[in-house]
Amino acid sequence: MTTTADRELDTRGLNCPLPILKTKKTLGEMQAGEVLRVVSTDPGSMRDFQAFARQTGHELLEQTTEGSEFIHVLRRR
């Protein structure tokens, strides 16, 4: 599944908690219903983004791995 994103956030090379903090800031600048694609190289980001979505109410649309990169797609609540 490939979801078209309204914005993309590159967090390659950053480790927890920076990808989540940058995602929270970016989502705060977006309108409700818009989609954000986040690219990370932190393996822990898979579980971090699941927890982030549960805690914040943003919808985690998909998570995929492409080589050493982890892709997270969220819809702003």
Residue frames as a rotation matrix with the C-alpha (Angstrom) as fourth column:
MET 1
0.580 0.815 0.000 0.00
0.815 -0.580 0.000 0.00
0.000 0.000 -1.000 0.00
THR 2
-0.649 -0.753 0.108 1.33
0.755 -0.655 -0.033 3.41
0.096 0.060 0.994 -0.93
THR 3
0.453 0.793 -0.407 -0.38
0.844 -0.528 -0.090 6.42
-0.287 -0.303 -0.909 0.55
THR 4
0.045 -0.384 0.922 0.13
0.592 -0.733 -0.334 9.86
0.805 0.561 0.194 -0.97
ALA 5
-0.033 -0.166 -0.986 1.58
0.967 -0.255 0.010 12.16
-0.253 -0.953 0.169 1.67
ASP 6
0.897 0.346 0.276 0.98
0.390 -0.913 -0.121 15.89
0.210 0.216 -0.953 2.00
ARG 7
0.574 -0.770 0.279 4.41
-0.796 -0.604 -0.032 16.31
0.193 -0.204 -0.960 3.65
GLU 8
0.671 -0.464 -0.579 7.54
0.375 0.885 -0.274 14.27
0.640 -0.034 0.768 4.16
LEU 9
0.758 -0.443 0.478 9.88
-0.652 -0.503 0.568 14.40
-0.012 -0.742 -0.670 7.15
ASP 10
0.432 -0.719 -0.544 13.45
0.016 0.609 -0.793 13.09
0.902 0.334 0.275 6.92
THR 11
0.750 -0.194 0.633 14.74
-0.661 -0.180 0.728 11.88
-0.027 -0.964 -0.263 10.30
ARG 12
0.760 -0.537 -0.365 17.54
0.295 0.786 -0.544 9.69
0.579 0.306 0.756 8.93
GLY 13
-0.228 -0.973 0.012 20.48
0.300 -0.082 -0.950 9.46
0.926 -0.214 0.311 11.34
LEU 14
-0.340 0.183 0.923 18.43
-0.784 -0.597 -0.170 10.58
0.519 -0.781 0.346 14.34
ASN 15
-0.684 0.097 -0.723 17.74
0.352 0.912 -0.211 8.30
0.639 -0.399 -0.658 17.30
CYS 16
0.358 0.889 -0.284 14.91
0.626 -0.004 0.780 8.21
0.692 -0.457 -0.558 19.81
PRO 17
-0.089 0.996 -0.004 13.34
0.657 0.056 -0.752 10.50
-0.749 -0.069 -0.659 20.86
LEU 18
-0.639 -0.249 -0.728 14.23
-0.155 -0.885 0.439 12.93
-0.753 0.393 0.527 18.05
PRO 19
-0.935 0.337 0.111 12.18
0.187 0.202 0.961 11.32
0.301 0.920 -0.252 15.23
ILE 20
-0.131 0.930 -0.343 9.07
0.974 0.185 0.130 11.43
0.185 -0.317 -0.930 17.44
LEU 21
-0.112 0.050 -0.993 9.73
0.539 -0.836 -0.103 15.00
-0.835 -0.546 0.066 18.61
LYS 22
-0.880 -0.250 -0.403 10.22
-0.188 -0.597 0.780 16.23
-0.436 0.763 0.478 15.03
THR 23
-0.728 0.680 0.086 7.09
0.509 0.453 0.731 14.34
0.459 0.576 -0.677 13.94
LYS 24
-0.029 0.726 -0.687 5.04
0.960 -0.172 -0.223 15.91
-0.280 -0.666 -0.691 16.74
LYS 25
-0.389 -0.201 -0.899 6.24
0.117 -0.979 0.169 19.40
-0.914 -0.039 0.404 15.73
THR 26
-0.989 -0.027 -0.144 5.52
-0.139 -0.131 0.982 18.81
-0.045 0.991 0.126 12.04
LEU 27
-0.486 0.871 -0.072 2.05
0.795 0.474 0.378 17.36
0.364 0.127 -0.923 12.69
GLY 28
-0.098 0.412 -0.906 1.30
0.749 -0.569 -0.340 20.44
-0.655 -0.712 -0.253 14.78
GLU 29
-0.631 -0.214 -0.746 1.91
-0.247 -0.856 0.454 22.59
-0.736 0.471 0.487 11.69
MET 30
-0.969 0.247 -0.026 -0.44
0.078 0.404 0.912 20.50
0.236 0.881 -0.410 9.54
GLN 31
-0.340 0.931 0.133 -4.22
-0.919 -0.359 0.163 20.55
0.199 -0.067 0.978 9.08
ALA 32
-0.172 0.402 0.899 -6.51
-0.495 0.754 -0.432 17.78
-0.852 -0.520 0.070 10.35
GLY 33
0.776 0.520 0.358 -6.67
-0.046 0.612 -0.789 14.88
-0.629 0.596 0.499 7.88
GLU 34
0.583 -0.638 -0.504 -3.36
-0.772 -0.241 -0.588 15.67
0.254 0.732 -0.633 6.19
VAL 35
0.968 -0.248 -0.034 -0.87
0.250 0.960 0.123 12.82
0.002 -0.128 0.992 5.79
LEU 36
0.487 -0.870 0.073 2.78
-0.864 -0.469 0.182 12.87
-0.125 -0.152 -0.981 6.90
ARG 37
0.870 -0.355 -0.343 5.42
0.204 0.891 -0.406 10.41
0.450 0.283 0.847 5.66
VAL 38
0.641 -0.676 0.364 8.38
-0.725 -0.376 0.577 10.02
-0.253 -0.633 -0.732 8.03
VAL 39
0.666 -0.544 -0.511 11.65
0.012 0.692 -0.722 8.34
0.746 0.474 0.468 6.97
SER 40
0.644 -0.425 0.636 13.85
-0.749 -0.184 0.636 7.05
-0.153 -0.887 -0.436 9.80
THR 41
0.078 -0.671 -0.737 16.94
-0.434 0.643 -0.631 4.88
0.898 0.369 -0.241 10.20
ASP 42
-0.597 -0.221 0.771 16.25
-0.801 0.117 -0.587 4.11
0.040 -0.968 -0.247 13.88
PRO 43
-0.705 0.324 -0.631 15.06
0.045 0.908 0.417 0.48
0.708 0.265 -0.654 14.19
GLY 44
-0.786 0.392 -0.478 13.28
0.564 0.139 -0.814 1.38
-0.253 -0.909 -0.330 17.43
SER 45
-0.832 0.466 -0.300 11.11
-0.507 -0.859 0.070 3.81
-0.225 0.210 0.951 15.51
MET 46
-0.616 0.642 -0.457 8.76
-0.032 0.558 0.829 0.99
0.787 0.525 -0.323 14.47
ARG 47
-0.187 0.545 -0.817 7.47
0.917 0.396 0.054 0.50
0.353 -0.739 -0.574 18.03
ASP 48
-0.778 -0.155 -0.608 7.94
0.439 -0.828 -0.350 4.19
-0.449 -0.539 0.712 18.92
PHE 49
-0.879 0.457 -0.138 5.56
-0.434 -0.645 0.629 5.34
0.198 0.613 0.765 16.18
GLN 50
-0.326 0.782 -0.530 2.98
0.381 0.622 0.684 2.71
0.865 0.021 -0.501 17.16
ALA 51
-0.274 0.160 -0.948 3.02
0.957 -0.050 -0.285 4.01
-0.093 -0.986 -0.139 20.75
PHE 52
-0.929 -0.119 -0.351 2.99
0.100 -0.992 0.070 7.63
-0.356 0.030 0.934 19.55
ALA 53
-0.700 0.712 -0.060 -0.12
-0.218 -0.133 0.967 7.02
0.680 0.690 0.248 17.45
ARG 54
-0.124 0.651 -0.749 -1.92
0.749 0.556 0.360 5.29
0.651 -0.517 -0.556 20.35
GLN 55
-0.373 -0.123 -0.920 -1.06
0.871 -0.388 -0.301 8.08
-0.319 -0.914 0.252 22.78
THR 56
-0.855 -0.091 -0.510 -1.85
0.005 -0.986 0.168 11.04
-0.518 0.142 0.843 20.50
GLY 57
0.143 0.983 0.116 -4.81
0.131 0.097 -0.987 9.84
-0.981 0.156 -0.115 18.47
HIS 58
-0.059 -0.224 -0.973 -3.07
-0.931 -0.340 0.135 10.35
-0.361 0.913 -0.189 15.12
GLU 59
0.836 0.450 0.314 -3.78
-0.301 0.855 -0.422 7.48
-0.458 0.258 0.851 12.73
LEU 60
-0.337 -0.938 0.078 -0.81
-0.535 0.259 0.804 5.28
-0.775 0.229 -0.590 11.80
LEU 61
0.541 0.640 -0.546 -1.73
-0.781 0.140 -0.609 4.37
-0.313 0.755 0.576 8.22
GLU 62
0.927 -0.274 -0.256 1.26
0.111 0.853 -0.510 2.20
0.358 0.444 0.821 7.39
GLN 63
0.431 -0.882 0.193 4.77
-0.667 -0.167 0.726 1.19
-0.608 -0.441 -0.660 8.38
THR 64
0.983 -0.180 -0.035 7.24
0.103 0.699 -0.707 -0.33
0.152 0.692 0.706 5.96
THR 65
0.346 -0.938 -0.025 10.94
-0.052 -0.046 0.998 -1.14
-0.937 -0.344 -0.065 5.82
GLU 66
0.988 -0.153 0.010 12.97
0.008 -0.011 -1.000 -0.27
0.153 0.988 -0.009 2.73
GLY 67
0.156 -0.980 -0.120 16.52
0.218 0.153 -0.964 -1.54
0.964 0.124 0.237 3.21
SER 68
-0.575 -0.440 -0.689 17.86
0.763 0.014 -0.646 0.21
0.294 -0.898 0.328 6.31
GLU 69
-0.903 0.300 0.307 15.07
-0.329 -0.943 -0.047 2.81
0.275 -0.144 0.950 6.31
PHE 70
-0.616 0.754 -0.228 11.80
0.752 0.476 -0.457 2.68
-0.236 -0.452 -0.860 8.21
ILE 71
-0.833 0.399 0.383 8.83
-0.045 -0.739 0.672 4.49
0.551 0.542 0.634 6.69
HIS 72
-0.599 0.678 -0.426 5.92
0.681 0.151 -0.717 5.65
-0.422 -0.719 -0.552 8.86
VAL 73
-0.744 0.448 0.497 2.79
0.153 -0.610 0.778 7.24
0.651 0.654 0.385 7.41
LEU 74
-0.642 0.494 -0.586 0.46
0.671 -0.008 -0.741 9.08
-0.371 -0.869 -0.327 9.76
ARG 75
-0.171 0.669 0.723 -2.79
0.534 -0.554 0.638 11.01
0.828 0.495 -0.263 9.29
ARG 76
-0.955 -0.204 0.216 -3.17
-0.030 -0.656 -0.754 14.03
0.295 -0.727 0.620 11.54
ARG 77
-0.427 0.833 -0.351 -6.19
0.902 0.367 -0.227 13.90
-0.060 -0.414 -0.908 13.84
